């Protein structure tokens, strides 16, 4: 489809430009992570991609390794000092520009989920959700940009995520797939940038 080609070309151009322009920022973040909590700098995790094919998504490491919940609530003791800053401003997501450039992700699309959590999606929704490339931001990202704060207030964060947040996110993923267009993508990107500056 012509729209898919336009979207992919935009993803390639934007991710390449982002990597070039933000490389000093990413280098500084890498040094900060090393000084704050040592190696490794990056965190990678298997997520479900387009067509249901697993892939490795990358982030700057913002947490110490160790046992804990599958979801992350605000105040989680595993979050490092630098990690808290990176997560607040979504800077930990910057390595995903590489995932976009290599065709595993898009700037805009449903957030990729870990296999165990994806298996909890309603069966009739899974195929539709993964019919497009997963993205860094989308309608659900905007609605739940303070998700960690919501989970921090929950008595059982994992149950709250599974029973309350996941169904709403899936509904927003499906809405995006139904409405997707290059114009909508640009609107979501603008709203995401605005939200980052307003927090």
PyMOL commands that set and color helices and strands:
alter all, ss='L'
color gray80, all
select helices_A, chain A and resi 2-37+50-52+81-88+91-93+96-101+115-118+123-129+139-143+147-152+157-179+182-198
alter helices_A, ss='H'
color red, helices_A
select strands_A, chain A and resi 42-48+54-60+105-108+134-137
alter strands_A, ss='S'
color yellow, strands_A
deselect
rebuild
show_as cartoon
